[in-house]
Amino acid sequence: MVRLRVVTMDDWPLWRDVRRAALAEAPHAFKSRLADWHHGGEERWRARLAMPDAYHVVALLDGRAVGMAGGMPGSGDGDPGSGDGGGDGDGRPPELRSVWVSPEARGHGVGGLLIAAVETWALRMGATALRLAVIPDNASAIALYERHGFAATREPGDLLADGVTRELVMVKALRRS
Protein backbone atom coordinates (compact mmCIF):
# COMPACT_ATOMS: atom_id res chain seq x y z
CA MET A 1 0.00 0.00 0.00
CA VAL A 2 1.24 3.45 -0.92
CA ARG A 3 1.40 6.06 1.81
CA LEU A 4 1.97 9.77 1.20
CA ARG A 5 4.19 11.75 3.54
CA VAL A 6 4.32 15.53 3.57
CA VAL A 7 7.95 16.49 4.07
CA THR A 8 9.35 19.37 6.09
CA MET A 9 12.82 20.86 6.49
CA ASP A 10 13.69 18.12 8.95
CA ASP A 11 13.00 15.53 6.24
CA TRP A 12 15.68 16.96 3.96
CA PRO A 13 17.61 13.63 3.70
CA LEU A 14 14.47 11.85 2.41
CA TRP A 15 13.73 14.63 -0.10
CA ARG A 16 17.37 14.70 -1.19
CA ASP A 17 17.45 10.95 -1.77
CA VAL A 18 14.22 10.79 -3.76
CA ARG A 19 15.08 13.92 -5.77
CA ARG A 20 18.50 12.48 -6.66
CA ALA A 21 16.86 9.16 -7.61
CA ALA A 22 14.43 11.04 -9.88
CA LEU A 23 17.17 13.06 -11.57
CA ALA A 24 19.32 9.94 -12.06
CA GLU A 25 16.52 7.72 -13.38
CA ALA A 26 14.76 10.28 -15.60
CA PRO A 27 17.18 13.08 -16.54
CA HIS A 28 15.15 13.74 -19.70
CA ALA A 29 12.13 14.73 -17.60
CA PHE A 30 13.62 17.63 -15.63
CA LYS A 31 15.29 20.95 -16.37
CA SER A 32 17.58 20.41 -13.36
CA ARG A 33 20.42 17.96 -13.65
CA LEU A 34 21.72 15.60 -10.99
CA ALA A 35 25.07 17.40 -11.03
CA ASP A 36 23.26 20.65 -10.11
CA TRP A 37 22.22 19.11 -6.77
CA HIS A 38 25.48 17.56 -5.57
CA HIS A 39 26.71 20.83 -4.09
CA GLY A 40 25.40 22.86 -1.15
CA GLY A 41 24.76 20.11 1.36
CA GLU A 42 22.15 20.14 4.08
CA GLU A 43 21.54 23.89 4.02
CA ARG A 44 20.63 23.88 0.33
CA TRP A 45 18.18 20.98 0.77
CA ARG A 46 16.62 22.58 3.85
CA ALA A 47 16.25 25.87 1.97
CA ARG A 48 14.36 24.09 -0.81
CA LEU A 49 11.92 22.68 1.74
CA ALA A 50 11.64 25.97 3.65
CA MET A 51 10.19 28.01 0.78
CA PRO A 52 7.18 29.89 2.20
CA ASP A 53 3.82 28.25 1.48
CA ALA A 54 5.42 25.48 -0.61
CA TYR A 55 4.28 21.87 -0.33
CA HIS A 56 6.39 18.73 -0.78
CA VAL A 57 5.14 15.16 -0.65
CA VAL A 58 6.81 11.77 -1.01
CA ALA A 59 5.07 8.49 -1.87
CA LEU A 60 6.25 5.52 0.21
CA LEU A 61 5.74 1.86 -0.61
CA ASP A 62 6.78 -0.54 2.15
CA GLY A 63 8.81 2.30 3.65
CA ARG A 64 10.72 3.00 0.41
CA ALA A 65 10.35 6.31 -1.40
CA VAL A 66 8.81 5.59 -4.81
CA GLY A 67 7.59 9.02 -5.86
CA MET A 68 7.58 12.73 -5.20
CA ALA A 69 5.77 15.94 -6.08
CA GLY A 70 5.86 19.54 -5.02
CA GLY A 71 3.58 22.52 -5.02
CA MET A 72 4.82 26.08 -5.32
CA PRO A 73 2.57 29.05 -4.56
CA GLY A 74 1.48 31.27 -7.40
CA SER A 75 0.54 34.91 -7.30
CA GLY A 76 -2.95 36.23 -6.81
CA ASP A 77 -5.95 33.90 -6.53
CA GLY A 78 -4.73 31.28 -8.94
CA ASP A 79 -7.39 32.04 -11.55
CA PRO A 80 -5.66 31.69 -14.90
CA GLY A 81 -8.15 34.15 -16.37
CA SER A 82 -7.27 36.91 -13.92
CA GLY A 83 -4.11 37.96 -15.74
CA ASP A 84 -1.92 37.42 -18.73
CA GLY A 85 0.07 34.50 -17.31
CA GLY A 86 3.12 36.71 -16.89
CA GLY A 87 4.99 37.76 -13.75
CA ASP A 88 3.99 38.46 -10.17
CA GLY A 89 0.66 40.00 -9.34
CA ASP A 90 -1.16 38.73 -12.40
CA GLY A 91 -3.02 35.84 -10.79
CA ARG A 92 -0.71 33.00 -11.87
CA PRO A 93 -1.97 29.80 -10.24
CA PRO A 94 0.11 27.65 -7.91
CA GLU A 95 2.37 25.21 -9.70
CA LEU A 96 2.73 21.43 -9.62
CA ARG A 97 6.45 20.60 -9.79
CA SER A 98 8.98 17.79 -9.51
CA VAL A 99 6.55 14.94 -10.17
CA TRP A 100 8.33 11.58 -10.41
CA VAL A 101 7.36 7.96 -9.84
CA SER A 102 9.98 5.20 -9.72
CA PRO A 103 9.81 2.61 -12.50
CA GLU A 104 8.67 -0.19 -10.16
CA ALA A 105 5.73 1.91 -8.94
CA ARG A 106 4.55 3.21 -12.32
CA GLY A 107 1.15 2.09 -13.50
CA HIS A 108 -0.19 1.66 -9.97
CA GLY A 109 -1.81 5.07 -9.43
CA VAL A 110 1.08 6.67 -7.53
CA GLY A 111 1.28 9.62 -9.92
CA GLY A 112 -2.43 10.25 -9.49
CA LEU A 113 -2.12 10.17 -5.70
CA LEU A 114 0.72 12.69 -5.80
CA ILE A 115 -1.17 15.00 -8.17
CA ALA A 116 -4.31 14.78 -6.00
CA ALA A 117 -2.29 15.68 -2.89
CA VAL A 118 -0.93 18.82 -4.57
CA GLU A 119 -4.40 19.70 -5.87
CA THR A 120 -5.78 19.44 -2.31
CA TRP A 121 -2.98 21.71 -1.06
CA ALA A 122 -3.77 24.25 -3.82
CA LEU A 123 -7.48 24.19 -2.97
CA ARG A 124 -6.67 24.79 0.73
CA MET A 125 -4.70 27.84 -0.40
CA GLY A 126 -7.84 29.11 -2.17
CA ALA A 127 -6.60 28.44 -5.71
CA THR A 128 -9.05 27.93 -8.55
CA ALA A 129 -6.45 26.40 -10.90
CA LEU A 130 -3.19 24.48 -10.83
CA ARG A 131 -0.42 25.03 -13.38
CA LEU A 132 2.55 22.93 -14.48
CA ALA A 133 5.33 22.97 -17.04
CA VAL A 134 6.56 19.77 -18.67
CA ILE A 135 9.30 18.92 -21.14
CA PRO A 136 7.32 18.73 -24.43
CA ASP A 137 8.69 15.35 -25.55
CA ASN A 138 7.83 13.65 -22.24
CA ALA A 139 4.76 11.89 -23.67
CA SER A 140 4.13 9.67 -20.63
CA ALA A 141 4.05 12.65 -18.26
CA ILE A 142 1.80 14.64 -20.59
CA ALA A 143 -0.57 11.66 -20.82
CA LEU A 144 -0.65 11.40 -17.01
CA TYR A 145 -1.47 15.09 -16.67
CA GLU A 146 -4.16 14.93 -19.35
CA ARG A 147 -5.77 11.92 -17.59
CA HIS A 148 -5.96 14.08 -14.48
CA GLY A 149 -7.64 17.03 -16.20
CA PHE A 150 -4.74 19.24 -17.25
CA ALA A 151 -4.85 20.88 -20.67
CA ALA A 152 -2.13 22.58 -22.68
CA THR A 153 -2.19 26.37 -22.80
CA ARG A 154 -0.80 28.82 -25.33
CA GLU A 155 1.46 30.31 -22.67
CA PRO A 156 5.11 30.03 -23.70
CA GLY A 157 7.04 27.95 -21.18
CA ASP A 158 10.60 28.55 -20.11
CA LEU A 159 13.30 28.09 -22.69
CA LEU A 160 15.16 24.79 -22.33
CA ALA A 161 18.92 24.26 -22.45
CA ASP A 162 18.96 23.79 -26.24
CA GLY A 163 17.98 27.46 -26.61
CA VAL A 164 15.11 26.60 -28.98
CA THR A 165 12.58 24.34 -27.25
CA ARG A 166 10.19 25.66 -24.62
CA GLU A 167 8.41 23.82 -21.84
CA LEU A 168 4.76 22.93 -22.43
CA VAL A 169 2.54 24.77 -19.93
CA MET A 170 -0.63 22.99 -18.77
CA VAL A 171 -3.42 24.14 -16.44
CA LYS A 172 -6.26 22.44 -14.62
CA ALA A 173 -9.29 24.24 -13.20
CA LEU A 174 -9.85 23.22 -9.58
CA ARG A 175 -13.28 22.74 -8.06
CA ARG A 176 -14.21 22.22 -4.47
CA SER A 177 -16.06 18.95 -3.91
Wavefront OBJ file of the C-alpha trace (Angstrom):
o trace
v 0.000 0.000 0.000
v 1.244 3.449 -0.920
v 1.397 6.058 1.814
v 1.968 9.771 1.204
v 4.195 11.755 3.544
v 4.321 15.532 3.568
v 7.948 16.492 4.067
v 9.355 19.369 6.089
v 12.817 20.861 6.494
v 13.694 18.115 8.953
v 12.995 15.528 6.237
v 15.680 16.959 3.957
v 17.612 13.629 3.699
v 14.471 11.846 2.412
v 13.731 14.633 -0.097
v 17.375 14.703 -1.193
v 17.451 10.955 -1.768
v 14.218 10.795 -3.760
v 15.084 13.919 -5.771
v 18.497 12.475 -6.657
v 16.855 9.160 -7.613
v 14.432 11.039 -9.885
v 17.166 13.056 -11.573
v 19.322 9.942 -12.057
v 16.519 7.723 -13.382
v 14.759 10.279 -15.605
v 17.183 13.081 -16.538
v 15.152 13.737 -19.701
v 12.127 14.728 -17.597
v 13.619 17.630 -15.634
v 15.290 20.948 -16.374
v 17.580 20.407 -13.362
v 20.424 17.956 -13.646
v 21.721 15.603 -10.988
v 25.073 17.404 -11.035
v 23.261 20.646 -10.106
v 22.223 19.113 -6.772
v 25.482 17.557 -5.573
v 26.705 20.834 -4.087
v 25.398 22.864 -1.148
v 24.757 20.107 1.359
v 22.148 20.136 4.085
v 21.545 23.886 4.021
v 20.626 23.881 0.327
v 18.183 20.983 0.769
v 16.625 22.581 3.850
v 16.252 25.872 1.973
v 14.364 24.093 -0.812
v 11.921 22.681 1.740
v 11.644 25.974 3.646
v 10.187 28.008 0.780
v 7.179 29.886 2.199
v 3.815 28.250 1.482
v 5.425 25.479 -0.608
v 4.279 21.866 -0.333
v 6.389 18.734 -0.778
v 5.136 15.164 -0.652
v 6.814 11.770 -1.014
v 5.075 8.490 -1.874
v 6.250 5.522 0.211
v 5.742 1.864 -0.608
v 6.778 -0.538 2.152
v 8.813 2.297 3.653
v 10.717 3.002 0.405
v 10.351 6.313 -1.399
v 8.808 5.590 -4.813
v 7.594 9.024 -5.860
v 7.580 12.729 -5.202
v 5.774 15.937 -6.076
v 5.863 19.541 -5.022
v 3.576 22.518 -5.017
v 4.816 26.080 -5.318
v 2.569 29.046 -4.565
v 1.483 31.271 -7.401
v 0.541 34.912 -7.305
v -2.952 36.230 -6.806
v -5.952 33.900 -6.531
v -4.727 31.276 -8.941
v -7.388 32.042 -11.546
v -5.656 31.694 -14.901
v -8.153 34.146 -16.371
v -7.272 36.911 -13.925
v -4.109 37.961 -15.739
v -1.915 37.415 -18.733
v 0.071 34.503 -17.312
v 3.119 36.711 -16.887
v 4.986 37.764 -13.746
v 3.993 38.458 -10.167
v 0.660 40.001 -9.341
v -1.164 38.727 -12.398
v -3.021 35.837 -10.786
v -0.714 33.000 -11.869
v -1.966 29.797 -10.236
v 0.107 27.646 -7.911
v 2.369 25.212 -9.699
v 2.735 21.433 -9.618
v 6.449 20.598 -9.786
v 8.981 17.792 -9.515
v 6.553 14.941 -10.170
v 8.328 11.585 -10.412
v 7.362 7.959 -9.839
v 9.985 5.200 -9.722
v 9.806 2.608 -12.505
v 8.674 -0.190 -10.162
v 5.731 1.909 -8.941
v 4.553 3.214 -12.322
v 1.152 2.087 -13.502
v -0.189 1.658 -9.967
v -1.809 5.068 -9.429
v 1.084 6.670 -7.531
v 1.276 9.622 -9.922
v -2.433 10.251 -9.493
v -2.119 10.174 -5.699
v 0.721 12.693 -5.804
v -1.172 15.001 -8.171
v -4.309 14.782 -5.998
v -2.288 15.679 -2.889
v -0.930 18.821 -4.565
v -4.404 19.704 -5.866
v -5.775 19.442 -2.310
v -2.975 21.711 -1.062
v -3.769 24.248 -3.815
v -7.478 24.194 -2.967
v -6.670 24.787 0.728
v -4.700 27.838 -0.399
v -7.835 29.107 -2.170
v -6.603 28.436 -5.713
v -9.055 27.926 -8.554
v -6.451 26.401 -10.896
v -3.186 24.481 -10.833
v -0.419 25.026 -13.382
v 2.555 22.927 -14.478
v 5.326 22.970 -17.043
v 6.561 19.774 -18.670
v 9.300 18.918 -21.144
v 7.324 18.731 -24.432
v 8.688 15.350 -25.550
v 7.827 13.651 -22.237
v 4.765 11.891 -23.669
v 4.125 9.666 -20.633
v 4.047 12.645 -18.257
v 1.799 14.639 -20.595
v -0.574 11.664 -20.821
v -0.652 11.399 -17.005
v -1.470 15.089 -16.666
v -4.158 14.929 -19.349
v -5.767 11.919 -17.585
v -5.964 14.085 -14.482
v -7.639 17.027 -16.199
v -4.736 19.242 -17.252
v -4.851 20.878 -20.674
v -2.128 22.582 -22.683
v -2.194 26.368 -22.798
v -0.797 28.822 -25.329
v 1.456 30.309 -22.665
v 5.108 30.025 -23.702
v 7.036 27.954 -21.179
v 10.603 28.554 -20.107
v 13.301 28.087 -22.690
v 15.159 24.787 -22.334
v 18.925 24.263 -22.447
v 18.957 23.789 -26.241
v 17.978 27.460 -26.611
v 15.113 26.596 -28.978
v 12.576 24.341 -27.248
v 10.187 25.659 -24.619
v 8.412 23.822 -21.842
v 4.761 22.934 -22.429
v 2.543 24.774 -19.932
v -0.626 22.994 -18.774
v -3.418 24.138 -16.440
v -6.260 22.443 -14.620
v -9.286 24.236 -13.203
v -9.852 23.220 -9.584
v -13.283 22.735 -8.064
v -14.210 22.215 -4.469
v -16.058 18.954 -3.909
l 1 2 3 4 5 6 7 8 9 10 11 12 13 14 15 16 17 18 19 20 21 22 23 24 25 26 27 28 29 30 31 32 33 34 35 36 37 38 39 40 41 42 43 44 45 46 47 48 49 50 51 52 53 54 55 56 57 58 59 60 61 62 63 64 65 66 67 68 69 70 71 72 73 74 75 76 77 78 79 80 81 82 83 84 85 86 87 88 89 90 91 92 93 94 95 96 97 98 99 100 101 102 103 104 105 106 107 108 109 110 111 112 113 114 115 116 117 118 119 120 121 122 123 124 125 126 127 128 129 130 131 132 133 134 135 136 137 138 139 140 141 142 143 144 145 146 147 148 149 150 151 152 153 154 155 156 157 158 159 160 161 162 163 164 165 166 167 168 169 170 171 172 173 174 175 176 177
